[in-house]
Amino acid sequence: MSPLKLRRAAARGRARWFGPRLLRIDASSFAEAHGRLGELLKGMIARVARKRIAALSGEVFKDQIWLARRCRRHLLTLAGNRTAGALVRSGLHEYFAALSAWSAKARLARVADRCAPIDGQAVTEQDLGFWLQDDNTGCQSGMLRSHDGRIVFWHTEEDTIGYFDRPRIVAMTVAGRAWHSFVYPYLLPGPAFGWSEGVFQAVDSLSVQRGAGDVGCPVCVATWLTWRLAGQVDVLRVLRALRPFVDGCALNVVARRDGGRPVTGTTYEFGRQHVCARELPAAGGSWQFQANAVSSAAEPLRADEALDGDERRRYEARRDRTGQAIERLTTRLADGAWPDAVLAMLASRRGGSYAYANDDVETHCVGLAAPERIAIYAAPGSASRGDRFRPQFVA
């Protein structure tokens, strides 16, 4: 194992012992809450910004700031367009207010002051804050329907970029309601996994072709909005209102419903002009799995995917291993044992660097959704043999 991976493994061991750090923030608005998050993590945010700038050529950085500015203007224009819907419009304004507060408290102005002007305009803390959000990691997710209608779900948070330091979950209470999210130290909530009352969501990146002149919505904005507006507006309505996207991802949503009706599980794959949804069937034993590849050749988004054949086959092999594991557990175990069996699956090292328990896993999460509650277990690093489902959170 390389020295870097040894250090990361040691860090994961310490994090496992102490558990994910829980950042509790109580605020009157999302802007205030995100400002406090920026204040808490300001040193890490600034360090990552400087490292990312140093790793790029001047021309590449210039192009990326140009894109960030254009996408920001595009979204602010959309926020004034009545066709987007009132909640989406207000959500976009709230997002940029939160981002502005986060960028200011993270002191990104000090980093921006060292940047040369781009297209005759000084680089601002707002430029850098929005530019930092363009970051797509790995991750995999799955859902399994029990015979009594509940859903067991799982997610592995996998970082291959290298700026991650330790697992954190932020608990934001805004005007008396709580939102939780796993956070990368240099990103806003959204592009990982999180939950609020009655809804859990997890995000998996997709490789989507980009054009030099593309302008649209980065998927990080879309996933922040679905996290923020969970239970208030239909996810499809949000995603369709935000098209086109400049990149792509899969959004996995598990939700309770009023009146004791069965919980739902939906995976949305979206990018460019495309939004596709697939529902977890109601039949017991039904399952679906999402890797970092568009799930079906029939989806229009597949034409815009940027994966070569070898990489796609590795993700398909991971899906096949998942299917084999699910077949074994659903035929041999009672429904009540499935969460522990899923944790055992997440401890598997079959598949090498594409195994569930690979060296890039920073946190794993398993949940059990029933009409009355969603129970959530999250632990640092990859799962280990003998782990048991002991929920720490309820949605």
HELIX and SHEET records of a PDB file:
HELIX    1   1 PRO A    3  PHE A   18  1                                  16    
HELIX    2   2 PHE A   30  LEU A   40  1                                  11    
HELIX    3   3 LYS A   42  ALA A   54  1                                  13    
HELIX    4   4 GLY A   58  LEU A   78  1                                  21    
HELIX    5   5 ARG A   82  ALA A   84  5                                   3    
HELIX    6   6 ALA A   86  LYS A  105  1                                  20    
HELIX    7   7 LEU A  108  ALA A  112  1                                   5    
HELIX    8   8 GLU A  125  LEU A  132  1                                   8    
HELIX    9   9 VAL A  219  ARG A  228  1                                  10    
HELIX   10  10 VAL A  235  LEU A  242  1                                   8    
HELIX   11  11 ASP A  258  GLY A  260  5                                   3    
HELIX   12  12 PRO A  300  ASP A  304  5                                   5    
HELIX   13  13 GLY A  309  ARG A  332  1                                  24    
HELIX   14  14 ASP A  335  ALA A  337  5                                   3    
HELIX   15  15 TRP A  338  LEU A  346  1                                   9    
HELIX   16  16 GLY A  352  TYR A  354  5                                   3    
SHEET    1   A 8 ARG A  21  ALA A  27  0                                        
SHEET    2   A 8 ARG A 168  VAL A 174  1                                        
SHEET    3   A 8 ARG A 177  PHE A 182 -1                                        
SHEET    4   A 8 PHE A 193  SER A 196 -1                                        
SHEET    5   A 8 VAL A 199  LEU A 206 -1                                        
SHEET    6   A 8 GLY A 248  ALA A 255 -1                                        
SHEET    7   A 8 THR A 264  GLY A 271 -1                                        
SHEET    8   A 8 HIS A 274  GLU A 279 -1                                        
SHEET    1   B 6 TRP A 287  GLN A 290  0                                        
SHEET    2   B 6 GLN A 140  ARG A 145 -1                                        
SHEET    3   B 6 ILE A 151  GLU A 158 -1                                        
SHEET    4   B 6 VAL A 361  ALA A 370 -1                                        
SHEET    5   B 6 ARG A 373  PRO A 380 -1                                        
SHEET    6   B 6 PHE A 393  VAL A 394 -1                                        
END                                                                             
